[in-house]
Amino acid sequence: MKTERRDEPAGVRIVIQEDLDMHVAGELQTALHGALHDKPKSLVVDLSGVGFIDSAGLAVIIECLKRARQASIAFHVENLSAQVKDTFEISGLTKILGIQ
């Protein structure tokens, strides 16, 4: 999976450069769990390189959102393509994550 971790003053940013489907969901989960384990103030999942996300990718994001909230870590998803944003809207995640 093509990801880049950026440690920033406000927290950690994980930039994803690949479509998120069942074939890479486990790798995404590992990357996000690693970031959460370090207990940053915030975790940003940057989807600028993602053109497609399926239910497995959404499930990882939801699970990591729950973990972040339990650990009082701010969790954000940013830079969604139009197609990915549509998927988030259909699933109701835009409201939960505050995506505009």
PyMOL commands that set and color helices and strands:
alter all, ss='L'
color gray80, all
select helices_A, chain A and resi 25-37+55-70+82-91+93-97
alter helices_A, ss='H'
color red, helices_A
select strands_A, chain A and resi 3-8+11-16+42-46+74-78
alter strands_A, ss='S'
color yellow, strands_A
deselect
rebuild
show_as cartoon
